[in-house]
Amino acid sequence: MEFLNFALIFTTGFLVLRRPEKESLAFRLLLLSAALTAFLFFVGSRGSVLPPFNY
């Protein structure tokens, strides 16, 4: 899943730098990447044996 997040961010950067007319698609991909990051954080912290943020 982290590789998918990296690929989304890389694709967003490529679209912004090489194809500025696709800026709206790049913004949607960036929002999807942020949502995926938040989802992975909540899944990882919710299923943890230790209490959250107390490592």
Secondary structure, DSSP 8 states (H G I E B T S, - for coil): -HHHHHHHHHHHHHHHHH-GGGHHHHHHHHHHHHHHHHHHHHHHHHT-SS-TT--
